Every structure is written in structure tokens, then in C-alpha cells.
Amino acid sequence: MFYEPRLANHGLPFGPLKAIVTPRPIGWISTLAPDGTANLAPYSFFNLLSESPDIVGFSSSGAKHSMRNAETSGEFVCNLATLPLLEQVNLTAKAIPASESEFDLAGLEKAPSRLVAPPRVAASPCALECRYIETIRLKDSNGVDSKSFLVLGEIVGVHIDDRFIEEGLLQAERLQPVARGGYFDYSWVDRVKSVPRP
Ligand SMILES: Cc1cc2nc3c(=O)[nH]c(=O)nc-3n(C[C@H](O)[C@H](O)[C@H](O)COP(=O)(O)O)c2cc1C
């Protein structure tokens, strides 16, 4: 089959694009609202985009709380979403008022960050403390502004639960990071193959 996304002429019950670009890592973003409320939400338009500087980005479909808090406070934390936490990850996607915390909604404990103010998810084995860089409003190929915003931040601190490091290497298959697929689908890493470069 072939279709053009602008025409949505795929003839399927749901657009298949997100099932093609999968697995997409999930940035489980914690931020602080101006009133001090700890906000937490998953973003699968998320990735590590650069090293030196180490930059992560997430894209917000509309100006959501995570984006606004990152902009106003200048900080955010990307917690690693893992298989044992999948239910909580999903719960924290619920749209609730800015004055309420998804940490409480999902019964998640906070852990302090070191270099930034937003707390980490205590149960998550890895977290990236980030300083906000900028928000880029995404345009389409005709130069027309969209309602999506790419939020960029520099990783200034990295937390790793030492139990997942063996012989100096982080064991991804033990961390079991979850990723987003299409529809309501998730996948996770539980098998890794090393292929040294030629
Ligand atoms: C696994 C998962 C990934 C998501 N990824 C995104 C995303 O990349 N961008 C987005 O705008 N919303 C995404 N959402 C929806 C947001 O998490 C949801 O709108 C949430 O309420 C936003 O919270 P906030 O306003 O506190 O930032 C995702 C939801 C789930 C369950």
C-alpha cells in the first residue's frame, strides 16, 4: 500500500505511522509548576539528539504542562520508563489540573535531583537532569506553524542505579526500558546483541 499522510488515505481504522516508527523511547518528564507542584508525564516523541553537548528533546502536541514548566523553571528531568513501571507511566498521561501532581495520582515516590529542582521518580533506575535550552515551534514543509513544539534541554546530570551496571556496562536487557509503538502498543528491551564495528 501507499498513502499520503496529509490525505490520511490509508484506508485503515487507525493511522499506521506510529506503528512504523517504533520502538520510540519514552521520556518520562518531571517538571515543577510555578506553585511547586511536581508534574510528571510520558512523551514518546522523545530522544537523545546530540552528544557534547548532550541534548534531549521531546515534542509537545500543544502547549502542555511539561513544556510550560520546563520553560518557566528552566529545568526538567527525563526518567527512564521501564517495564515494571509501565502501568504508572500510563497513569501519568492522564490530563489533570496543573495544581495536582501525577506523582500522587500514580502513587510514585519522589527522589531529589542534584543539580535541578524537579524531583526524579524514585523507582526509575535512570534519570537525566536537564537544563532547558529552547522551544522550537514545528512548521510543516510549507512553512506553516503547527501546534507541535520541540522542547530541547541539555543533560547536566545522570543518575544510574548501580545494580544495573555489570563489568562497567549498563545492562539494558535488565533495565527493560519500555518504548511506544502504534495504537496502545508498547515494547521493551529484553535481548541485546553486540555487533562490533568492522
Ligand atoms: C506512552 C505515552 C507517550 C506519549 N507521548 C506524547 C508525546 O510525545 N507528546 C505529547 O504531546 N503527548 C504525549 N502523550 C500524552 C501526554 O502524556 C498527555 O497529554 C499528558 O497529559 C501530558 O501531561 P502534561 O500536560 O502534564 O505535560 C503520551 C502519552 C503516553 C501514554
The ligand as an SDF file (V2000), in Angstrom:
LIG
                    3D

 31 33  0  0  0  0  0  0  0  0999 V2000
    3.3970    6.4680   26.3300 C   0  0  0  0  0  0  0  0  0  0  0  0
    2.8420    7.8300   26.0330 C   0  0  0  0  0  0  0  0  0  0  0  0
    3.5660    8.7050   25.2500 C   0  0  0  0  0  0  0  0  0  0  0  0
    3.0910    9.9780   24.9760 C   0  0  0  0  0  0  0  0  0  0  0  0
    3.8240   10.8120   24.1830 N   0  0  0  0  0  0  0  0  0  0  0  0
    3.4060   12.0840   23.9650 C   0  0  0  0  0  0  0  0  0  0  0  0
    4.1940   12.9760   23.1700 C   0  0  0  0  0  0  0  0  0  0  0  0
    5.2700   12.6240   22.6750 O   0  0  0  0  0  0  0  0  0  0  0  0
    3.7470   14.2380   23.0060 N   0  0  0  0  0  0  0  0  0  0  0  0
    2.5740   14.6750   23.5710 C   0  0  0  0  0  0  0  0  0  0  0  0
    2.2160   15.8370   23.3930 O   0  0  0  0  0  0  0  0  0  0  0  0
    1.8180   13.8520   24.3370 N   0  0  0  0  0  0  0  0  0  0  0  0
    2.2090   12.5710   24.5490 C   0  0  0  0  0  0  0  0  0  0  0  0
    1.4630   11.7330   25.3270 N   0  0  0  0  0  0  0  0  0  0  0  0
    0.2920   12.2750   26.0160 C   0  0  0  0  0  0  0  0  0  0  0  0
    0.7250   13.0590   27.2720 C   0  0  0  0  0  0  0  0  0  0  0  0
    1.4460   12.2280   28.1700 O   0  0  0  0  0  0  0  0  0  0  0  0
   -0.5210   13.6230   27.9800 C   0  0  0  0  0  0  0  0  0  0  0  0
   -1.1470   14.5660   27.1210 O   0  0  0  0  0  0  0  0  0  0  0  0
   -0.2140   14.2480   29.3300 C   0  0  0  0  0  0  0  0  0  0  0  0
   -1.4280   14.5800   29.9650 O   0  0  0  0  0  0  0  0  0  0  0  0
    0.6320   15.4870   29.2240 C   0  0  0  0  0  0  0  0  0  0  0  0
    0.8880   15.9060   30.5250 O   0  0  0  0  0  0  0  0  0  0  0  0
    1.3830   17.3550   30.9310 P   0  0  0  0  0  0  0  0  0  0  0  0
    0.3280   18.3640   30.4490 O   0  0  0  0  0  0  0  0  0  0  0  0
    1.4680   17.2680   32.4100 O   0  0  0  0  0  0  0  0  0  0  0  0
    2.7080   17.5950   30.2700 O   0  0  0  0  0  0  0  0  0  0  0  0
    1.8680   10.4170   25.5460 C   0  0  0  0  0  0  0  0  0  0  0  0
    1.1180    9.5110   26.3270 C   0  0  0  0  0  0  0  0  0  0  0  0
    1.5970    8.2340   26.5550 C   0  0  0  0  0  0  0  0  0  0  0  0
    0.7780    7.2870   27.3900 C   0  0  0  0  0  0  0  0  0  0  0  0
  1  2  1  0
  2  3  1  0
  2 30  2  0
  3  4  2  0
  4  5  1  0
  4 28  1  0
  5  6  2  0
  6  7  1  0
  6 13  1  0
  7  8  2  0
  7  9  1  0
  9 10  1  0
 10 11  2  0
 10 12  1  0
 12 13  2  0
 13 14  1  0
 14 15  1  0
 14 28  1  0
 15 16  1  0
 16 17  1  0
 16 18  1  0
 18 19  1  0
 18 20  1  0
 20 21  1  0
 20 22  1  0
 22 23  1  0
 23 24  1  0
 24 25  2  0
 24 26  1  0
 24 27  1  0
 28 29  2  0
 29 30  1  0
 30 31  1  0
M  END
$$$$
